[in-house]
Amino acid sequence: MASKDYIQQNQDKFIEELLELLRIPSVSADPKFKEDVLKAAEYVKNSLAQAGADKVEICPTPGYPVVYGEKIIDPALPTVLVYGHYDVQPADPYELWESAPFEPVIKKTDLHPEGAIFARGSADDKGQFFMHVKAFEAMMAEGDLTCNVKFMIEGEEEVGSDNLANFIKENKEKLQSDVVLISDTSMLSLETPSVTVGLRGLAYMQVEVTGPNRDLHSGTYGGAVANPINILCKIIAQLQDEDKRITVPGFYDKVEELSAEYRKKLNEAPFDLHDYKRKLAIKEVEGEAGFTTLERTGIRPTLDVNGIWGGYIGEGAKTVLPSKAYAKISMRLVPHQDHHEISELFQQHFESLAPDSVKVKVTPHHGGKPAVVPTSSVGYKAAEAAVQEVFGKKAIPTREGGSVPITSLFQEELKLDPILLGFGLDTDAIHSPNEHYGVKNYLLGIETIAAFFKHFRKLSQK
């Protein structure tokens, strides 16, 4: 493919352009970054236009806009719809970053001897969706674009993609395609490439516990009035039993019990538990009894506290009995679990655990459905062939613990099974300080995406 030569000749350019995008702090969760999120949308629009896309536009939504572009070379040819998101997670806590989160730097690491790009959004998802833009540019420049292509890059994925469902419903004809291609997942390693075929869903909640009507002196009132932080910790402790099973009544009612054969196949994926613990600097893993680490992160639901606060947390001491305590809690869901139903069950259970000495408030934030995609489709086989061509190895199908809510939305609204062709690693620290993305991963991803187009056209014509 001529595009492969173009990619190799323009590696430095492709890297520098990604760094420019990463310098834009497009944090969708924090209103103070609103102008930066819009600036990122403009950057994506300009990048698509410069790469050769037609009808490039910024499509307004009630929230942040969707960037759309297309290149229809022949209506008779198959069409690939590319999805990604230009918004990123908050970078807090900033003090834990070794370099500024929005001033990307390239550093060599043990896992990335060729270098990794350290910046918020480098792996999730700017570095990954930008691979598609650069692959498209290469194919256009060399005249070997083999399929029609449409781009839909949104700016609200990190806050639940609340406006994307309506956008898709209102633009079904515009988005009509033969396959959806998404790079917002990871692979096992560059030595053991994989393609994700399953994602968990999400139910995200905020809880508030209120005791007295104001902060009190802990000496005067301590021991006589309920402490909301103490109560909150006690309630949280009751959300799981000794076997780390979630205690919410009805939580497991729709969880599919997979066969021993399927679980055996899942555990055949290369995995070194000792190395896993070493990289995380932990002595032992923990999770639901009766399941392996791969099963716990791929096929089982979870409940985790993502943040907890209340009272005095400044320097020094302040003897206060706080009026309020808060926590953010997320539940990862597996196929057949509905995030609306689970949110309601959680709220009922949490409220039932609260003593009369406090008041509680449970607020659902956002959620998404789990999804499993087949390995028998033309799209999956094209991805498999592309990985084989570039990596020289057959891709292993894997289930991933994260959530990409758009996946099930594509299945329901466009009747398409997305191909989850991600190139990140589970060590990329996405959503955490020091997020990074391997330079080699980025460049190989661009090459693999270009190869996907070639194989998808070839397989679609059989």
C-alpha distance (Angstrom), angle and dihedral (degrees) to the residues before:
residue distance angle dihedral
M1 . . .
A2 3.78 . .
S3 3.81 89.2 .
K4 3.82 89.4 66.6
D5 3.80 90.0 62.0
Y6 3.80 90.5 47.5
I7 3.81 90.6 52.1
Q8 3.78 92.3 50.7
Q9 3.80 92.6 46.8
N10 3.82 92.8 49.7
Q11 3.79 101.2 42.4
D12 3.81 95.1 118.2
K13 3.81 91.2 47.9
F14 3.80 92.4 49.6
I15 3.80 91.3 50.1
E16 3.79 94.5 47.9
E17 3.80 92.3 49.4
L18 3.80 90.2 52.5
L19 3.80 89.9 50.4
E20 3.82 89.1 54.4
L21 3.80 90.2 54.4
L22 3.81 91.9 46.8
R23 3.80 90.9 55.1
I24 3.82 89.0 67.4
P25 3.85 108.3 88.3
S26 3.81 96.3 -142.7
V27 3.81 97.5 173.6
S28 3.80 105.6 164.9
A29 3.83 95.3 -172.1
D30 3.82 94.6 62.6
P31 3.83 118.7 62.8
K32 3.81 91.9 -152.1
F33 3.82 87.7 72.2
K34 3.81 94.3 53.3
E35 3.80 95.7 114.7
D36 3.79 90.8 47.4
V37 3.81 91.8 52.6
L38 3.80 89.1 52.7
K39 3.80 89.8 46.5
A40 3.80 89.4 54.8
A41 3.81 90.0 52.0
E42 3.80 89.2 53.3
Y43 3.81 90.6 49.6
V44 3.80 90.9 52.7
K45 3.80 90.8 48.4
N46 3.80 92.3 51.8
S47 3.81 92.1 45.7
L48 3.81 92.1 53.6
A49 3.79 92.2 47.4
Q50 3.80 92.8 48.7
A51 3.80 90.4 48.8
G52 3.81 90.0 57.0
A53 3.80 106.2 -94.7
D54 3.80 120.8 149.4
K55 3.81 129.9 -141.5
V56 3.80 90.6 22.4
E57 3.78 109.8 178.8
I58 3.76 143.8 159.0
C59 3.80 105.2 -124.5
P60 3.82 114.1 -154.2
T61 3.81 121.4 -133.5
P62 3.83 129.5 176.3
G63 3.81 84.4 -91.7
Y64 3.78 128.9 23.6
P65 3.81 118.2 -18.4
V66 3.78 132.2 -102.2
V67 3.80 116.7 -127.0
Y68 3.80 112.3 -139.8
G69 3.79 131.9 -173.5
E70 3.79 137.3 153.1
K71 3.77 146.2 -172.8
I72 3.80 115.8 -156.7
I73 3.79 107.5 -173.7
D74 3.81 95.4 167.6
P75 3.82 125.9 -2.1
A76 3.80 88.8 -145.9
L77 3.80 91.8 63.0
P78 3.83 124.5 83.8
T79 3.80 117.1 -90.1
V80 3.80 125.9 -135.9
L81 3.83 118.3 -154.9
V82 3.81 111.9 -154.7
Y83 3.81 118.4 -155.9
G84 3.80 128.1 -169.6
H85 3.80 141.2 136.2
Y86 3.78 131.6 -120.1
D87 3.82 96.7 -163.9
V88 3.80 120.8 94.0
Q89 3.78 140.1 -158.0
P90 3.82 120.7 -94.2
A91 3.80 111.5 -86.5
D92 3.82 95.4 -136.4
P93 2.98 129.9 163.4
Y94 3.80 89.0 49.3
E95 3.81 93.7 178.6
L96 3.81 91.0 67.5
W97 3.80 93.4 60.0
E98 3.78 115.7 100.8
S99 3.80 88.7 -152.8
A100 3.80 131.1 19.0
P101 3.84 108.9 -74.9
F102 3.80 94.3 -132.8
E103 3.78 97.2 39.2
P104 3.81 99.8 74.5
V105 3.77 119.8 -148.0
I106 3.79 131.4 -177.2
K107 3.79 115.5 -131.7
K108 3.79 132.8 171.2
T109 3.80 116.9 -119.9
D110 3.80 136.0 177.4
L111 3.80 90.5 -99.1
H112 3.80 93.5 39.5
P113 3.82 109.2 40.2
E114 3.81 89.0 163.8
G115 3.80 88.9 55.7
A116 3.79 138.8 -93.4
I117 3.80 129.0 -127.3
F118 3.82 109.9 -121.9
A119 3.81 112.1 -155.6
R120 3.77 140.7 106.4
G121 3.81 107.9 -84.4
S122 3.80 95.0 17.4
A123 3.82 92.2 122.6
D124 3.82 99.8 14.0
D125 2.93 100.8 75.7
K126 3.80 121.8 -52.6
G127 3.78 95.9 71.1
Q128 3.78 91.4 46.9
F129 3.81 102.1 44.9
F130 3.81 90.4 41.7
M131 3.83 88.1 61.3
H132 3.80 87.0 68.3
V133 3.79 92.3 52.2
K134 3.79 91.0 50.6
A135 3.80 93.7 44.8
F136 3.80 88.1 51.7
E137 3.80 90.3 49.1
A138 3.81 90.7 51.7
M139 3.80 93.4 48.6
M140 3.80 91.6 47.5
A141 3.80 93.1 47.2
E142 3.79 92.7 51.7
G143 3.79 97.4 37.8
D144 3.80 95.5 -120.6
L145 3.82 101.5 115.7
T146 3.80 100.0 137.5
C147 3.82 100.9 -177.1
N148 3.75 138.3 37.5
V149 3.78 112.0 -100.0
K150 3.80 136.0 -156.2
F151 3.80 126.0 -172.6
M152 3.80 125.8 -151.1
I153 3.81 110.5 176.9
E154 3.82 114.8 174.0
G155 3.79 135.0 -164.7
E156 3.81 104.4 -146.9
E157 3.80 106.9 59.8
E158 3.79 93.2 111.5
V159 3.82 90.9 55.5
G160 3.80 97.5 45.9
S161 3.85 104.8 -81.3
D162 3.80 88.8 -102.0
N163 3.81 94.9 168.8
L164 3.78 99.2 39.5
A165 3.81 96.7 83.4
N166 3.79 91.9 59.4
F167 3.80 91.5 44.3
I168 3.79 90.7 54.6
K169 3.80 93.6 44.5
E170 3.82 90.8 50.8
N171 3.81 94.0 45.7
K172 3.80 104.7 39.7
E173 3.79 93.3 129.1
K174 3.79 92.6 48.7
L175 3.82 90.9 48.9
Q176 3.81 96.3 43.9
S177 3.80 106.9 136.6
D178 3.79 143.9 145.8
V179 3.79 98.2 -120.0
V180 3.80 139.9 6.4
L181 3.79 117.4 -134.1
I182 3.82 118.7 -159.5
S183 3.79 130.3 178.4
D184 3.80 104.5 -171.9
T185 3.79 99.2 109.6
S186 3.79 138.0 71.2
M187 3.78 139.4 -113.3
L188 3.77 129.0 -135.9
S189 3.80 93.2 -108.7
L190 3.79 141.0 -49.6
E191 3.80 87.0 -97.0
T192 3.81 91.8 49.6
P193 3.81 107.4 33.8
S194 3.78 119.2 -164.6
V195 3.79 141.5 179.6
T196 3.80 120.5 -138.0
V197 3.81 115.2 -122.6
G198 3.80 100.1 169.8
L199 3.81 137.0 42.5
R200 3.77 131.4 -177.1
G201 3.78 123.4 -123.0
L202 3.80 126.3 -126.3
A203 3.79 141.2 -132.3
Y204 3.81 112.7 -174.9
M205 3.81 122.2 -167.3
Q206 3.77 140.3 177.3
V207 3.79 119.3 -151.5
E208 3.79 128.7 -163.2
V209 3.80 126.4 -165.5
T210 3.81 118.5 -165.5
G211 3.79 125.6 -167.2
P212 3.82 123.0 163.5
N213 3.80 120.1 9.3
R214 3.82 92.4 -106.4
D215 3.80 141.2 13.1
L216 3.80 109.9 -75.2
H217 3.80 137.5 -155.9
S218 3.81 104.9 -95.3
G219 3.78 92.1 -144.8
T220 3.77 95.9 51.1
Y221 3.80 96.8 40.8
G222 3.81 105.7 18.2
G223 3.79 112.6 119.8
A224 3.79 92.6 18.8
V225 3.80 102.2 63.1
A226 3.81 127.3 47.4
N227 3.79 115.4 -100.1
P228 3.84 107.6 -138.7
I229 3.82 92.7 -151.1
N230 3.80 91.5 53.8
I231 3.80 90.6 47.3
L232 3.80 92.9 47.2
C233 3.81 91.8 51.5
K234 3.80 90.4 49.2
I235 3.82 92.5 50.7
I236 3.81 92.1 47.4
A237 3.80 90.2 50.7
Q238 3.81 89.0 56.8
L239 3.82 94.0 54.1
Q240 3.82 90.3 82.8
D241 3.79 131.3 37.5
E242 3.81 129.0 -139.2
D243 3.81 90.9 -81.8
K244 3.82 90.0 53.6
R245 3.79 91.7 -111.2
I246 3.79 115.7 146.0
T247 3.81 111.7 -108.8
V248 3.82 98.2 -152.0
P249 3.85 104.7 124.5
G250 3.80 110.6 -113.6
F251 3.81 93.4 12.5
Y252 3.82 94.3 123.3
D253 3.82 97.9 35.9
K254 3.81 94.4 105.7
V255 3.81 99.6 30.4
E256 3.80 109.3 123.8
E257 3.79 114.8 -126.3
L258 3.78 103.3 -140.6
S259 3.78 121.5 -144.2
A260 3.78 123.5 -97.1
E261 3.82 87.8 -116.4
Y262 3.80 92.7 55.7
R263 3.80 92.2 46.5
K264 3.80 90.3 49.4
K265 3.80 91.0 52.5
L266 3.80 91.3 47.8
N267 3.78 90.9 53.9
E268 3.80 92.1 52.3
A269 3.80 89.1 78.4
P270 3.82 110.6 107.9
F271 3.79 107.9 -91.8
D272 3.81 130.4 157.8
L273 3.80 109.6 -162.6
H274 3.81 92.8 -168.9
D275 3.80 91.3 52.9
Y276 3.82 90.2 45.0
K277 3.80 91.0 56.3
R278 3.80 92.5 43.0
K279 3.81 93.1 54.6
L280 3.81 90.8 50.3
A281 3.83 93.6 43.0
I282 3.81 92.6 -127.2
K283 3.80 129.5 134.6
E284 3.78 96.6 -144.4
V285 3.79 142.0 7.2
E286 3.79 123.0 -121.7
G287 3.77 134.9 -159.2
E288 3.78 148.5 108.6
A289 3.80 111.2 -17.5
G290 3.79 117.0 -110.0
F291 3.81 97.2 30.1
T292 3.79 134.7 94.2
T293 3.80 123.7 -123.9
L294 3.82 91.3 -102.3
E295 3.81 90.2 51.3
R296 3.79 93.5 46.0
T297 3.81 91.6 54.3
G298 3.79 97.6 39.0
I299 3.80 114.4 31.0
R300 3.82 106.8 17.5
P301 3.83 129.7 77.7
T302 3.79 121.0 -120.6
L303 3.80 143.3 -165.3
D304 3.80 120.9 -149.2
V305 3.79 137.5 171.1
N306 3.80 106.7 -126.7
G307 3.79 96.8 -176.0
I308 3.81 140.3 -4.6
W309 3.79 130.4 -170.5
G310 3.79 146.5 156.1
G311 3.78 141.8 125.2
Y312 3.80 123.1 30.0
I313 3.81 117.7 -18.8
G314 3.81 100.8 159.4
E315 3.79 128.8 109.3
G316 3.78 118.7 -60.8
A317 3.80 123.9 0.7
K318 3.79 135.3 -44.3
T319 3.79 116.8 175.8
V320 3.77 98.1 -140.9
L321 3.78 133.2 151.0
P322 3.82 99.9 -150.4
S323 3.77 125.7 -131.6
K324 3.79 94.5 -146.1
A325 3.79 142.7 25.5
Y326 3.81 129.0 -170.5
A327 3.77 140.6 -167.1
K328 3.79 137.6 -178.8
I329 3.79 113.4 -141.3
S330 3.80 129.0 -173.1
M331 3.78 130.0 -167.5
R332 3.79 121.0 -160.4
L333 3.78 110.6 -147.2
V334 3.80 134.6 -156.1
P335 3.83 130.5 -144.6
H336 3.84 115.5 -53.8
Q337 3.82 93.5 22.8
D338 3.82 111.8 114.9
H339 3.80 115.1 -147.6
H340 3.81 93.2 -146.1
E341 3.80 91.5 53.4
I342 3.80 93.3 44.4
S343 3.82 91.1 49.2
E344 3.80 90.2 54.4
L345 3.81 92.7 47.1
F346 3.80 90.4 49.2
Q347 3.80 92.6 50.3
Q348 3.81 92.6 50.7
H349 3.81 91.9 48.5
F350 3.80 95.6 45.2
E351 3.79 91.5 50.2
S352 3.82 91.0 48.2
L353 3.81 90.7 56.5
A354 3.82 94.7 54.6
P355 3.84 117.1 100.7
D356 3.80 120.9 -133.6
S357 3.81 90.0 -105.6
V358 3.82 90.9 78.0
K359 3.79 140.8 35.3
V360 3.80 121.1 -131.6
K361 3.79 133.6 -156.8
V362 3.80 123.8 -166.6
T363 3.81 118.3 -163.9
P364 3.82 121.6 -174.0
H365 3.81 111.7 -141.5
H366 3.78 110.4 -176.1
G367 3.77 140.4 -40.1
G368 3.75 146.1 179.5
K369 3.76 141.1 -153.6
P370 3.80 124.6 -103.1
A371 3.79 118.3 -117.6
V372 3.80 140.8 -161.0
V373 3.82 121.1 -167.4
P374 3.83 126.1 -159.3
T375 3.79 124.2 -110.8
S376 3.80 92.3 -147.5
S377 3.82 97.6 73.5
V378 3.79 126.1 106.8
G379 3.79 88.6 -118.7
Y380 3.79 94.0 56.1
K381 3.79 92.1 45.8
A382 3.82 89.6 50.9
A383 3.80 89.9 51.7
E384 3.78 89.9 48.1
A385 3.82 91.0 50.8
A386 3.82 92.1 47.2
V387 3.80 92.3 51.4
Q388 3.81 90.1 47.5
E389 3.80 90.6 52.0
V390 3.81 96.8 48.4
F391 3.81 102.3 32.0
G392 3.79 98.6 30.4
K393 3.82 90.7 -130.9
K394 3.78 137.0 91.3
A395 3.78 114.3 -103.5
I396 3.80 118.3 -115.6
P397 3.83 115.0 -135.4
T398 3.81 110.1 -126.6
R399 3.79 140.3 177.5
E400 3.78 115.2 -129.1
G401 3.78 128.3 -150.0
G402 3.80 97.5 -138.1
S403 3.78 129.2 87.2
V404 3.80 131.0 -118.2
P405 3.83 102.0 175.7
I406 3.79 92.6 -168.6
T407 3.81 90.2 68.9
S408 3.79 95.7 74.0
L409 3.80 89.8 38.4
F410 3.80 90.6 60.3
Q411 3.79 89.7 48.7
E412 3.80 93.2 51.2
E413 3.81 102.1 38.2
L414 3.82 104.9 29.4
K415 3.83 97.2 26.2
L416 3.80 89.6 -129.4
D417 3.80 129.4 130.4
P418 3.81 107.6 -136.7
I419 3.79 119.2 -131.8
L420 3.81 107.4 -131.1
L421 3.79 101.0 -151.3
G422 3.80 103.3 167.9
F423 3.80 128.5 166.3
G424 3.79 103.2 -168.2
L425 3.79 125.1 109.4
D426 3.79 127.8 -129.5
T427 3.82 87.1 -116.9
D428 3.82 93.8 61.0
A429 3.83 91.9 100.8
I430 3.79 94.6 -131.3
H431 3.84 112.0 -175.4
S432 3.83 87.0 15.6
P433 3.80 137.2 89.0
N434 3.81 114.1 -78.8
E435 3.80 96.1 26.9
H436 3.78 109.3 -178.4
Y437 3.79 142.7 174.0
G438 3.79 126.4 -152.9
V439 3.80 116.1 -111.8
K440 3.80 88.6 -140.9
N441 3.80 91.1 50.8
Y442 3.80 89.6 52.1
L443 3.80 95.0 49.8
L444 3.82 95.4 41.8
G445 3.79 88.3 48.6
I446 3.80 91.2 56.5
E447 3.80 90.1 50.0
T448 3.82 93.0 47.3
I449 3.79 93.1 49.5
A450 3.80 90.9 53.2
A451 3.80 88.7 50.0
F452 3.82 89.9 50.2
F453 3.80 91.1 61.4
K454 3.79 91.3 52.7
H455 3.80 93.9 49.0
F456 3.80 94.5 42.0
R457 3.78 91.7 56.5
K458 3.79 92.0 45.6
L459 3.81 94.4 48.8
S460 3.82 93.0 42.6
Q461 3.79 90.4 59.0
K462 3.79 95.4 55.3
